[in-house]
């Protein structure tokens, strides 16, 4: 039985959401061979690739039928220039490839390509894309990419020497006037100091101290400015760390941990004659506790990858197992049984702690972690499970915050042993802490069952049923705090303390807050933990939405929006409608099991001003990355990212996000014009409604500018 619980904990600790950026081993830079360009003369367009170490990029000058993908340059037709010859790679390396049985050329470190053009008009607009492949020296992986490029610049007419100065002066005056009138002629990428960017407003946007001004250039070379918070996900991480810190405090207050504080004080009191040595040992003891817990988060972060969680997090069996784990933890806290590690393992660690010195201090910290396992495992496991919607370092930060709260009291009481006299004695109140934590574990576990229900559209745990269960759980918790319910290990409670009464008041107040949710109240602070609002059967808050779609949306029989808007669930269908209505496209990468998506939908996307812009000015498409509905065989696609066949709606959507936007985390929002050009920098989780509205308005302004841009006219 003990081994079973150890296995359950290891499974719990092993499943994380590790968000990582998509690999992009080559970065491109574009510039002209000369800044002084005249009509009728030739110049070189220089394409430079900076290649990551241990990767190489195939060149363009070997047999394309050999096997590897050669680098190919595709230029859009434009009357302002004429190509002279073909793209020429500059000094690529050559080798005989035994696999493909032929000579290939490639670049390592840096690669350069040049294309000569003849300038035909004063205003030159050159665009196109690079189709290329990079491969790894280490594991042989090869990744295909496409890279858009843009050159927009002005050329001088050939004139006599005396007239040339005057012409240039007049041209400069005209250029300044054009810039003041917000004309959209953009300089080359190699001259950022001269770039002019379109603004969403008539006056420049001035960022606050906690904001940065973002200048983004899309494929067309046309930029836009808007304000974005420097740390759009920082608030969620900080809130998570606060949650983890409180969990650490709660762990200290459990029967397995709290009684060990006097034992720790007694251990360090042995060196009371040498206060400096005793305090150094105490600090090292606290550091060791933090290191051990944080190491768990980091180790799991290094073991598991981001692709693993997206599959596991939406898998029905996995989420049911997670719910059962939380249910088992809750039963343990209620006193049905104890979760313990094998006694032999504990005894071996305890013997190491008897050695004394630095090693002994470290093993004493490890002994504390191991012995307190039955109480800390459910709490630490909860923190690790909640970190599955975060970034790469979130599990480590959560465990750091948890262990910091856990270590502080042991460290302080070891340094100041006289404080031990002010601590309340161990007693029945410690078991009450465990039981309260059990109720919380039970409520949090329902989240995983809800994910499985949403992904597979079972419909048995809709939002109203979920709320009823929470109301019952927290009502029972309130009655327990008032002493109306007693569990096996509870002591006789003749009267309740003021503190318990206050906790009971808070608990019942929370229950009352939940009740309006049964008729559709949004309950914004809890949005991330609730099923989507559209799963609720009875909703008095539901808003009628005017249908602005061009055709019947595909998949609307089993997919819906979690905010009142009309739109699509298929990208191509939405794009066709955007072209028909001449509107920009709002792309919402979301997921059934995405906590931050729910928070954004309730707190930001449901805001009246945001909804007004989305419904009137955009064509909206929601792409669910975890929708497991399999498509007919004729709709299957072969991924341009990993070359695998994508059969489900969700896998096609996440593949689209990864390949197009080099991102695989949700929520993720992209604004496009109806030619699929990015209007401004995509954004992710940010609960600042004003910032989101500003971002939407900046996209609209950029869309209007695109209509009059040189590329749009061509």
C-alpha positions as CSV (number, residue, x, y, z in Angstrom):
1,X,0.0,0.0,0.0
2,X,2.8,2.4,0.8
3,X,4.5,1.8,-2.5
4,X,1.2,2.6,-4.2
5,X,1.0,6.0,-2.6
6,X,4.7,6.6,-3.4
7,X,3.9,5.8,-7.1
8,X,0.9,8.1,-7.0
9,X,3.0,11.0,-5.7
10,X,5.7,10.5,-8.2
11,X,3.0,10.5,-11.0
12,X,1.6,13.7,-9.5
13,X,5.0,15.3,-9.3
14,X,5.9,14.3,-12.8
15,X,3.1,15.9,-14.7
16,X,3.7,19.6,-15.5
17,X,3.0,22.2,-18.1
18,X,6.4,23.5,-19.3
19,X,5.9,26.3,-21.7
20,X,8.9,26.7,-24.1
21,X,9.5,28.7,-27.2
22,X,9.5,26.9,-30.5
23,X,13.0,26.2,-31.8
24,X,14.2,28.8,-34.3
25,X,17.9,28.1,-35.0
26,X,18.3,30.7,-37.7
27,X,17.6,34.4,-37.5
28,X,17.6,36.6,-40.7
29,X,18.7,40.1,-41.3
30,X,18.1,42.1,-44.6
31,X,20.0,45.1,-45.9
32,X,21.0,46.8,-49.1
33,X,24.6,46.8,-50.4
34,X,24.4,50.6,-50.8
35,X,22.4,53.3,-49.1
36,X,22.8,55.7,-52.0
37,X,20.4,54.2,-54.6
38,X,19.6,55.8,-58.0
39,X,17.0,54.8,-60.6
40,X,18.6,52.9,-63.4
41,X,21.4,51.4,-61.3
42,X,21.9,48.0,-59.8
43,X,22.3,47.1,-56.1
44,X,22.6,43.9,-54.1
45,X,20.0,42.8,-51.6
46,X,21.9,41.1,-48.8
47,X,20.2,38.2,-46.9
48,X,22.2,37.2,-43.8
49,X,21.3,34.3,-41.6
50,X,22.7,34.0,-38.0
51,X,22.7,30.3,-37.2
52,X,22.7,28.8,-33.7
53,X,25.7,26.7,-32.6
54,X,25.4,23.0,-33.5
55,X,23.0,23.8,-36.3
56,X,23.6,24.3,-40.0
57,X,21.5,25.7,-42.9
58,X,21.4,24.2,-46.4
59,X,22.5,26.5,-49.2
60,X,20.8,27.2,-52.5
61,X,23.3,25.9,-55.0
62,X,23.1,22.1,-55.0
63,X,20.8,19.7,-56.8
64,X,17.3,20.1,-55.3
65,X,16.4,16.6,-56.2
66,X,19.2,15.2,-54.1
67,X,17.1,15.1,-50.9
68,X,17.7,18.0,-48.5
69,X,15.6,21.1,-49.0
70,X,17.7,23.8,-50.7
71,X,17.2,27.4,-49.6
72,X,14.8,29.0,-52.1
73,X,14.0,32.8,-52.5
74,X,10.6,33.7,-53.9
75,X,10.1,37.4,-54.9
76,X,6.7,39.0,-55.3
77,X,6.2,40.7,-58.7
78,X,6.6,44.5,-58.6
79,X,7.2,47.1,-61.3
80,X,9.7,49.1,-59.2
81,X,12.6,46.7,-59.7
82,X,13.9,43.9,-62.0
83,X,15.9,40.9,-60.9
84,X,19.4,40.5,-62.4
85,X,20.5,36.9,-62.4
86,X,19.7,34.5,-59.5
87,X,20.4,34.5,-55.8
88,X,24.0,33.8,-55.1
89,X,25.2,32.1,-51.8
90,X,28.5,33.6,-50.5
91,X,31.2,31.0,-49.7
92,X,29.1,28.1,-48.5
93,X,30.8,25.0,-47.2
94,X,30.6,21.8,-49.2
95,X,30.6,18.1,-48.1
96,X,29.7,14.7,-49.4
97,X,26.5,13.5,-47.7
98,X,26.6,9.7,-47.3
99,X,22.9,9.5,-46.6
100,X,21.8,11.3,-49.7
101,X,24.9,10.1,-51.7
102,X,25.8,13.4,-53.2
103,X,27.5,16.8,-52.6
104,X,25.6,19.4,-50.5
105,X,26.5,23.0,-49.6
106,X,25.6,24.5,-46.3
107,X,26.4,27.3,-43.8
108,X,27.4,27.2,-40.1
109,X,27.5,30.2,-37.8
110,X,26.6,32.7,-40.5
111,X,25.2,32.4,-44.0
112,X,25.0,35.1,-46.7
113,X,23.0,35.3,-49.9
114,X,22.9,38.1,-52.5
115,X,20.4,39.0,-55.2
116,X,21.2,41.8,-57.7
117,X,18.3,44.0,-58.8
118,X,17.9,46.8,-61.2
119,X,16.1,49.8,-59.7
120,X,13.3,51.1,-62.1
121,X,11.3,53.6,-60.0
122,X,11.9,56.2,-57.3
123,X,9.8,54.2,-54.8
124,X,10.9,50.6,-54.5
125,X,8.9,47.9,-52.8
126,X,10.4,44.4,-52.7
127,X,8.8,41.5,-50.8
128,X,8.8,37.8,-50.8
129,X,9.7,34.8,-48.7
130,X,12.6,32.5,-48.0
131,X,11.9,28.7,-47.9
132,X,14.8,27.0,-46.0
133,X,15.8,24.1,-43.8
134,X,18.1,23.9,-40.7
135,X,19.4,20.7,-39.2
136,X,21.1,19.8,-36.0
137,X,24.6,18.3,-35.7
138,X,23.6,16.6,-32.4
139,X,20.5,14.6,-33.0
140,X,20.0,14.9,-36.8
141,X,16.7,16.9,-36.4
142,X,15.8,19.0,-39.5
143,X,13.2,21.8,-39.3
144,X,11.7,23.5,-42.3
145,X,10.9,27.2,-42.1
146,X,9.5,30.1,-44.1
147,X,10.8,33.7,-43.6
148,X,9.1,36.7,-45.1
149,X,11.3,39.7,-46.1
150,X,10.6,43.3,-47.1
151,X,12.7,46.1,-48.6
152,X,11.0,49.5,-48.9
153,X,13.2,52.4,-49.9
154,X,13.5,55.4,-52.2
155,X,15.8,55.9,-55.1
156,X,17.1,59.2,-56.6
157,X,16.5,60.1,-60.2
158,X,19.7,60.6,-62.2
159,X,20.2,64.4,-62.6
160,X,23.0,66.8,-63.4
161,X,25.3,67.7,-60.6
162,X,24.1,71.2,-60.1
163,X,20.5,70.1,-60.1
164,X,21.1,67.1,-57.8
165,X,21.6,69.1,-54.6
166,X,18.4,71.1,-55.2
167,X,16.5,67.9,-56.0
168,X,17.7,66.2,-52.9
169,X,16.8,69.2,-50.7
170,X,13.3,69.3,-52.2
171,X,13.0,65.6,-51.8
172,X,14.0,65.9,-48.1
173,X,11.3,68.6,-47.6
174,X,8.7,66.4,-49.3
175,X,9.8,63.4,-47.2
176,X,9.5,65.4,-44.0
177,X,6.0,66.6,-45.0
178,X,5.0,63.1,-45.9
179,X,6.2,61.8,-42.5
180,X,4.2,64.6,-40.8
181,X,1.1,63.5,-42.8
182,X,1.8,59.8,-41.8
183,X,2.5,58.6,-45.3
184,X,3.4,55.0,-45.3
185,X,6.8,54.8,-47.0
186,X,9.1,52.7,-44.8
187,X,12.9,52.5,-45.0
188,X,14.9,49.4,-45.2
189,X,15.2,47.0,-42.2
190,X,18.8,47.9,-41.8
191,X,17.9,51.6,-41.1
192,X,15.7,51.4,-38.0
193,X,16.6,54.9,-36.9
194,X,14.8,56.2,-39.9
195,X,11.7,54.0,-39.7
196,X,8.4,55.7,-39.4
197,X,5.7,53.7,-37.8
198,X,2.0,54.1,-37.9
199,X,0.3,55.1,-34.7
200,X,-3.1,54.1,-33.5
201,X,-3.8,57.7,-32.5
202,X,-3.0,61.1,-34.1
203,X,-0.5,61.8,-31.3
204,X,2.3,59.5,-30.2
205,X,1.6,57.0,-27.4
206,X,3.7,57.8,-24.3
207,X,4.3,54.7,-22.2
208,X,4.0,54.8,-18.4
209,X,6.9,53.7,-16.2
210,X,5.6,50.1,-16.0
211,X,5.0,49.9,-19.7
212,X,7.1,49.6,-22.8
213,X,6.5,51.0,-26.3
214,X,6.3,48.1,-28.7
215,X,7.2,48.7,-32.4
216,X,6.4,45.7,-34.5
217,X,6.8,45.3,-38.2
218,X,4.8,42.7,-40.0
219,X,5.5,40.9,-43.2
220,X,4.5,44.0,-45.2
221,X,7.2,46.1,-43.4
222,X,4.5,48.4,-42.0
223,X,4.8,48.9,-38.3
224,X,2.5,49.9,-35.5
225,X,3.0,51.2,-32.0
226,X,1.0,50.2,-29.0
227,X,1.5,50.0,-25.2
228,X,2.0,46.6,-23.7
229,X,2.8,45.7,-20.1
230,X,6.4,44.7,-19.5
231,X,5.2,41.7,-17.6
232,X,1.9,40.7,-19.0
233,X,2.1,37.3,-17.3
234,X,3.9,38.6,-14.1
235,X,0.6,39.0,-12.2
236,X,-0.4,35.4,-12.7
237,X,3.0,34.2,-11.6
238,X,3.0,36.5,-8.6
239,X,-0.5,35.3,-7.6
240,X,0.6,31.7,-8.1
241,X,3.7,32.3,-5.9
242,X,1.5,33.8,-3.2
243,X,-0.8,30.8,-3.4
244,X,2.3,28.5,-3.0
245,X,3.6,30.6,-0.1
246,X,0.3,30.3,1.7
247,X,0.4,26.5,1.0
248,X,3.8,26.4,2.7
249,X,2.4,28.1,5.8
250,X,-0.5,25.7,5.8
251,X,2.0,22.8,5.6
252,X,3.8,24.0,8.7
253,X,0.5,24.1,10.6
254,X,-0.2,20.3,10.0
255,X,0.3,17.6,12.6
256,X,3.2,16.0,10.7
257,X,5.2,19.3,10.7
258,X,4.3,21.5,13.5
259,X,5.5,19.2,16.4
260,X,8.9,19.0,14.7
261,X,9.7,22.7,15.4
262,X,10.7,22.0,19.1
263,X,12.8,19.0,17.9
264,X,14.6,21.3,15.5
265,X,15.2,23.9,18.2
266,X,16.7,21.1,20.4
267,X,19.0,20.0,17.6
268,X,20.5,23.5,17.1
269,X,20.6,24.2,20.9
270,X,23.5,21.7,21.1
271,X,25.7,24.4,19.7
272,X,24.3,27.2,21.8
273,X,27.7,27.9,23.3
274,X,28.9,29.0,19.8
275,X,26.1,31.3,18.7
276,X,27.8,32.1,15.4
277,X,28.2,28.5,14.4
278,X,24.6,27.7,15.5
279,X,23.2,30.5,13.4
280,X,25.2,29.6,10.4
281,X,23.9,26.0,10.7
282,X,20.4,27.3,11.1
283,X,20.6,29.4,7.9
284,X,22.1,26.4,6.1
285,X,19.3,24.2,7.4
286,X,16.7,26.6,6.0
287,X,18.6,26.9,2.7
288,X,18.7,23.1,2.5
289,X,14.9,22.9,2.9
290,X,14.4,25.4,0.1
291,X,16.9,23.7,-2.1
292,X,15.3,20.2,-1.7
293,X,11.8,21.4,-2.5
294,X,12.9,23.7,-5.4
295,X,15.1,21.0,-6.8
296,X,11.9,18.9,-7.2
297,X,10.3,21.6,-9.4
298,X,13.5,22.1,-11.4
299,X,14.2,18.4,-11.9
300,X,10.7,17.8,-13.2
301,X,11.0,20.8,-15.4
302,X,14.1,19.4,-17.0
303,X,12.7,15.9,-17.4
304,X,9.4,16.7,-19.1
305,X,8.8,18.8,-22.2
306,X,6.0,21.2,-23.3
307,X,4.5,18.9,-25.9
308,X,4.0,16.2,-23.3
309,X,1.7,18.3,-21.2
310,X,-0.6,19.6,-24.0
311,X,-1.4,15.9,-24.7
312,X,-1.7,14.7,-21.1
313,X,-3.5,17.8,-19.8
314,X,-6.4,17.2,-22.2
315,X,-6.5,13.4,-21.9
316,X,-9.6,12.1,-20.2
317,X,-7.9,9.2,-18.4
318,X,-5.0,11.4,-17.2
319,X,-7.3,14.0,-15.8
320,X,-9.5,11.4,-14.1
321,X,-6.4,10.0,-12.5
322,X,-5.4,13.5,-11.3
323,X,-8.9,13.9,-9.8
324,X,-8.6,10.6,-8.0
325,X,-5.2,11.6,-6.7
326,X,-6.7,14.8,-5.2
327,X,-9.6,12.7,-3.9
328,X,-7.1,10.3,-2.2
329,X,-5.2,13.2,-0.7
330,X,-8.5,14.7,0.7
331,X,-9.4,11.3,2.3
332,X,-6.0,11.2,3.9
333,X,-6.5,14.7,5.3
334,X,-9.9,13.7,6.6
335,X,-8.2,10.9,8.6
336,X,-9.2,7.8,6.7
337,X,-5.5,6.7,6.3
338,X,-1.9,8.2,6.2
339,X,0.3,8.5,3.2
340,X,3.8,7.6,4.3
341,X,7.2,6.7,2.7
342,X,8.8,3.3,3.5
343,X,10.2,3.2,7.0
344,X,13.6,1.8,5.8
345,X,14.1,4.8,3.5
346,X,13.3,7.2,6.3
347,X,15.6,5.5,8.8
348,X,18.6,5.6,6.3
349,X,18.2,9.3,5.9
350,X,17.8,9.9,9.6
351,X,21.1,8.1,10.3
352,X,22.9,10.5,7.9
353,X,21.4,13.4,9.9
354,X,23.2,12.1,13.0
355,X,26.6,12.7,11.5
356,X,26.5,16.4,12.4
357,X,28.3,19.2,10.6
358,X,27.2,20.6,7.2
359,X,26.3,17.1,5.8
360,X,24.4,16.3,9.0
361,X,22.4,19.6,8.8
362,X,21.5,18.9,5.1
363,X,20.3,15.4,5.9
364,X,18.3,16.7,8.9
365,X,16.5,19.0,6.4
366,X,16.0,16.0,4.1
367,X,14.7,14.0,7.1
368,X,12.2,16.8,7.8
369,X,11.0,16.8,4.2
370,X,10.7,13.0,4.2
371,X,9.0,12.6,7.6
372,X,6.5,15.3,6.9
373,X,5.7,13.7,3.5
374,X,2.2,12.6,4.5
375,X,1.1,16.2,5.2
376,X,3.3,18.1,2.6
377,X,2.8,15.8,-0.3
378,X,-0.8,16.8,-1.0
379,X,0.0,20.5,-0.6
380,X,3.2,20.4,-2.7
381,X,1.5,18.1,-5.2
382,X,-1.4,20.7,-5.5
383,X,1.1,23.4,-6.2
384,X,2.9,21.4,-8.9
385,X,-0.5,20.5,-10.5
386,X,-1.6,24.1,-10.5
387,X,1.7,25.1,-12.1
388,X,0.7,23.2,-15.3
389,X,-0.8,26.3,-16.9
390,X,2.4,28.3,-16.5
391,X,5.8,29.0,-18.1
392,X,9.0,27.0,-18.0
393,X,10.1,28.2,-14.6
394,X,6.7,28.2,-12.9
395,X,7.1,24.9,-11.1
396,X,10.4,25.9,-9.7
397,X,9.1,29.3,-8.6
398,X,6.0,27.6,-7.0
399,X,8.2,25.2,-5.1
400,X,10.6,28.0,-4.1
401,X,7.7,30.0,-2.6
402,X,6.3,26.9,-0.9
403,X,9.6,25.9,0.6
404,X,10.4,29.5,1.7
405,X,7.3,29.7,3.8
406,X,8.0,26.2,5.0
407,X,11.6,27.0,6.0
408,X,11.2,30.4,7.6
409,X,9.7,29.2,10.9
410,X,12.3,26.4,11.3
411,X,15.1,28.8,10.6
412,X,13.9,31.6,12.9
413,X,13.2,29.3,15.8
414,X,16.6,27.7,15.4
415,X,18.2,31.1,15.6
416,X,16.0,32.4,18.4
417,X,15.1,29.3,20.5
418,X,13.6,31.4,23.2
419,X,10.6,32.1,20.8
420,X,9.5,28.5,21.2
421,X,7.9,29.4,24.5
422,X,5.4,31.7,22.7
423,X,4.1,29.0,20.4
424,X,0.8,27.4,21.0
425,X,1.1,23.8,22.1
426,X,0.3,20.9,19.8
427,X,-3.3,19.7,20.0
428,X,-6.5,19.0,18.3
429,X,-6.3,22.3,16.4
430,X,-3.6,20.8,14.2
431,X,-5.9,18.0,12.9
432,X,-8.5,20.7,12.2
433,X,-5.9,22.4,9.8
434,X,-5.6,19.0,8.0
435,X,-9.3,18.6,7.6
436,X,-9.7,22.1,6.3
437,X,-7.0,21.5,3.7
438,X,-8.8,18.2,2.8
439,X,-11.9,20.2,1.9
440,X,-9.8,22.5,-0.3
441,X,-8.1,19.6,-2.0
442,X,-11.5,18.1,-2.8
443,X,-12.7,21.3,-4.4
444,X,-9.5,21.8,-6.4
445,X,-9.6,18.2,-7.7
446,X,-12.9,18.9,-9.5
447,X,-11.0,21.1,-11.9
448,X,-9.3,18.1,-13.5
449,X,-12.6,16.2,-13.8
450,X,-14.0,19.3,-15.5
451,X,-11.2,19.4,-18.0
452,X,-11.9,15.9,-19.1
453,X,-15.7,16.7,-19.3
454,X,-15.1,19.8,-21.5
455,X,-12.6,18.2,-23.9
456,X,-14.7,15.2,-24.6
457,X,-18.1,17.0,-24.4
458,X,-19.6,14.6,-21.9
459,X,-21.7,17.3,-20.3
460,X,-22.1,15.8,-16.8
461,X,-20.0,18.4,-15.0
462,X,-21.4,21.6,-16.5
463,X,-20.8,24.9,-14.7
464,X,-24.0,24.8,-12.7
465,X,-23.3,21.2,-11.4
466,X,-19.7,22.3,-10.7
467,X,-20.9,25.3,-8.6
468,X,-23.4,23.1,-6.7
469,X,-20.5,20.8,-5.7
470,X,-18.4,23.7,-4.6
471,X,-21.2,25.2,-2.6
472,X,-21.8,21.9,-0.8
473,X,-18.1,21.3,-0.1
474,X,-17.5,24.8,1.3
475,X,-20.7,24.7,3.3
476,X,-19.6,21.5,5.0
477,X,-16.2,23.1,5.6
478,X,-18.0,26.0,7.3
479,X,-20.1,23.7,9.5
480,X,-16.9,21.8,10.4
481,X,-15.3,25.0,11.5
482,X,-18.3,25.7,13.7
483,X,-17.9,22.3,15.3
484,X,-21.1,20.9,13.8
485,X,-19.2,18.1,12.0
486,X,-16.6,15.8,13.7
487,X,-14.1,13.5,12.0
488,X,-12.2,10.5,13.4
489,X,-9.1,12.3,14.8
490,X,-10.8,15.4,16.1
491,X,-10.6,16.3,19.7
492,X,-13.5,17.2,21.9
493,X,-14.6,20.8,21.0
494,X,-16.4,22.5,23.9
495,X,-16.3,25.9,22.3
496,X,-14.9,27.5,19.2
497,X,-12.1,30.1,19.1
498,X,-12.5,33.5,17.7
499,X,-10.2,32.6,14.9
500,X,-12.3,29.6,13.9
501,X,-15.4,31.8,14.0
502,X,-13.8,34.3,11.6
503,X,-12.7,31.5,9.3
504,X,-16.3,30.1,9.3
505,X,-17.7,33.6,8.5
506,X,-15.2,33.9,5.6
507,X,-16.2,30.4,4.3
508,X,-19.9,31.0,4.4
509,X,-19.4,34.4,2.8
510,X,-17.6,32.6,0.0
511,X,-20.5,30.2,-0.3
512,X,-23.0,33.1,-0.6
513,X,-20.7,34.7,-3.3
514,X,-20.9,31.4,-5.3
515,X,-24.7,31.2,-5.3
516,X,-25.4,33.9,-8.0
517,X,-23.2,31.9,-10.3
518,X,-26.0,29.3,-10.5
519,X,-28.0,31.9,-12.5
520,X,-25.1,33.0,-14.7
521,X,-23.1,35.5,-12.6
522,X,-19.6,35.6,-14.1
523,X,-17.7,35.2,-10.7
524,X,-14.7,36.8,-12.4
525,X,-12.0,36.0,-9.7
526,X,-12.8,32.3,-10.1
527,X,-13.1,32.3,-13.9
528,X,-10.0,30.2,-14.4
529,X,-11.3,27.4,-12.2
530,X,-14.8,27.2,-13.5
531,X,-16.1,25.4,-16.6
532,X,-16.9,27.8,-19.5
533,X,-20.1,29.9,-19.0
534,X,-21.7,28.4,-22.2
535,X,-21.9,25.0,-20.4
536,X,-24.4,26.5,-18.0
537,X,-28.1,25.4,-18.6
538,X,-29.7,28.5,-16.9
539,X,-28.1,31.9,-17.4
540,X,-29.9,35.1,-16.7
541,X,-26.8,37.1,-17.7
542,X,-26.7,35.8,-21.2
543,X,-26.5,38.5,-23.8
544,X,-28.1,38.3,-27.2
545,X,-25.5,38.5,-30.0
546,X,-26.2,39.7,-33.5
547,X,-25.0,37.2,-36.1
548,X,-22.3,38.8,-38.2
549,X,-21.0,35.7,-39.8
550,X,-21.0,35.2,-43.6
551,X,-22.0,31.5,-43.4
552,X,-22.9,28.8,-40.9
553,X,-19.8,28.2,-38.7
554,X,-18.2,24.8,-39.0
555,X,-18.1,22.7,-35.7
556,X,-20.7,25.0,-33.9
557,X,-22.7,21.9,-33.0
558,X,-20.0,21.0,-30.4
559,X,-17.9,24.2,-30.0
560,X,-19.0,27.5,-28.6
561,X,-17.6,30.9,-27.5
562,X,-17.1,31.5,-23.8
563,X,-17.9,35.2,-24.4
564,X,-20.9,36.7,-26.3
565,X,-19.6,37.1,-29.8
566,X,-20.4,35.6,-33.2
567,X,-17.6,34.0,-35.1
568,X,-16.0,30.9,-36.4
569,X,-14.0,27.8,-35.2
570,X,-12.3,27.2,-38.6
571,X,-9.5,29.5,-39.7
572,X,-10.0,29.3,-43.5
573,X,-13.7,29.9,-43.1
574,X,-13.1,33.0,-41.0
575,X,-10.5,34.3,-43.4
576,X,-12.9,34.0,-46.3
577,X,-15.5,36.0,-44.3
578,X,-12.9,38.6,-43.5
579,X,-12.1,39.1,-47.2
580,X,-15.9,39.2,-48.0
581,X,-16.6,41.8,-45.3
582,X,-13.2,43.6,-45.7
583,X,-12.5,43.3,-42.0
584,X,-9.4,42.3,-40.0
585,X,-9.3,39.0,-38.3
586,X,-9.1,38.3,-34.6
587,X,-7.6,34.9,-33.9
588,X,-8.1,33.4,-30.4
589,X,-5.9,30.4,-29.7
590,X,-7.7,28.8,-26.7
591,X,-8.3,25.5,-25.1
592,X,-10.9,23.7,-23.1
593,X,-8.5,23.0,-20.2
594,X,-6.8,26.4,-20.3
595,X,-7.2,28.2,-16.9
596,X,-5.8,31.6,-18.2
597,X,-8.1,31.4,-21.2
598,X,-11.1,31.2,-18.9
599,X,-9.8,34.2,-16.9
600,X,-9.3,36.2,-20.1
601,X,-12.8,35.3,-21.4
602,X,-14.6,36.4,-18.3
603,X,-12.5,39.4,-17.3
604,X,-11.4,40.9,-20.6
605,X,-13.1,39.5,-23.7
606,X,-16.6,39.8,-22.0
607,X,-16.0,43.5,-21.3
608,X,-18.7,45.6,-23.2
609,X,-16.2,47.8,-24.9
610,X,-14.1,44.9,-26.0
611,X,-17.2,43.0,-27.3
612,X,-18.4,46.1,-29.2
613,X,-15.0,46.2,-31.1
614,X,-14.9,42.5,-31.8
615,X,-18.5,42.2,-33.0
616,X,-18.5,45.4,-35.1
617,X,-14.9,45.7,-36.5
618,X,-13.4,42.2,-36.5
619,X,-14.2,38.7,-37.8
620,X,-13.5,36.4,-34.8
621,X,-12.2,32.9,-34.9
622,X,-11.6,30.7,-31.8
623,X,-9.1,27.9,-32.5
624,X,-9.3,25.2,-29.8
625,X,-5.9,23.6,-29.5
626,X,-7.1,20.7,-27.4
627,X,-10.3,19.7,-29.3
628,X,-9.9,16.0,-29.8
629,X,-12.7,15.5,-32.4
630,X,-11.1,13.6,-35.3
631,X,-11.7,15.0,-38.8
632,X,-12.6,13.0,-41.9
633,X,-9.6,11.6,-43.7
634,X,-9.8,14.0,-46.6
635,X,-9.3,16.9,-44.1
636,X,-6.1,15.5,-42.5
637,X,-3.0,17.5,-43.0
638,X,0.7,16.9,-42.9
639,X,2.4,19.3,-40.5
640,X,4.8,21.8,-42.0
641,X,6.4,21.9,-38.5
642,X,7.2,18.3,-37.7
643,X,6.0,16.4,-40.8
644,X,3.4,14.3,-38.9
645,X,-0.2,13.7,-40.0
646,X,-2.6,15.8,-37.9
647,X,-6.0,14.2,-37.7
648,X,-7.9,16.2,-35.0
649,X,-9.1,19.8,-34.9
650,X,-6.9,20.5,-31.9
651,X,-3.7,19.1,-33.3
652,X,-4.2,21.0,-36.5
653,X,-4.8,24.3,-34.6
654,X,-1.8,23.9,-32.3
655,X,0.3,23.0,-35.3
656,X,-0.9,26.1,-37.1
657,X,0.0,28.2,-34.0
658,X,3.5,26.7,-33.7
659,X,4.3,26.9,-37.4
660,X,2.9,30.4,-38.1
661,X,3.6,32.2,-34.9
662,X,6.4,30.2,-33.2
663,X,4.3,29.8,-30.1
664,X,2.5,27.0,-28.4
665,X,1.0,28.5,-25.2
666,X,-2.6,29.7,-24.7
667,X,-4.2,32.1,-24.5
668,X,-2.6,33.7,-27.6
669,X,-4.3,36.4,-29.6
670,X,-3.3,37.5,-33.1
671,X,-4.7,40.3,-35.3
672,X,-4.4,39.9,-39.1
673,X,-5.6,41.8,-42.1
674,X,-7.5,39.8,-44.7
675,X,-4.3,39.1,-46.6
676,X,-3.0,37.2,-43.5
677,X,-0.5,39.9,-42.6
678,X,0.1,40.5,-38.9
679,X,-1.2,43.9,-37.9
680,X,0.7,44.2,-34.6
681,X,2.5,42.2,-32.0
682,X,0.4,39.2,-30.8
683,X,-0.4,39.2,-27.0
684,X,-1.1,36.6,-24.4
685,X,-2.5,36.6,-20.9
686,X,-3.1,40.2,-19.8
687,X,-6.1,41.1,-17.6
688,X,-5.7,44.9,-18.3
689,X,-8.9,45.7,-20.2
690,X,-7.7,49.2,-21.2
691,X,-4.5,47.7,-22.7
692,X,-6.4,45.1,-24.6
693,X,-8.7,47.7,-26.1
694,X,-5.8,49.8,-27.1
695,X,-4.2,46.8,-28.8
696,X,-7.4,46.2,-30.7
697,X,-7.7,49.8,-31.8
698,X,-4.0,49.8,-32.9
699,X,-4.8,46.8,-35.0
700,X,-7.7,48.6,-36.6
701,X,-5.6,51.7,-37.3
702,X,-3.0,49.5,-38.9
703,X,-5.6,47.7,-41.0
704,X,-6.8,51.0,-42.4
705,X,-3.2,52.0,-43.2
706,X,-2.7,48.7,-45.0
707,X,-5.6,49.5,-47.4
708,X,-3.6,52.5,-48.6
709,X,-0.1,51.0,-48.5
710,X,2.1,50.6,-51.6
711,X,1.8,46.8,-51.2
712,X,-2.0,46.9,-51.1
713,X,-2.1,49.0,-54.2
714,X,0.3,46.7,-56.0
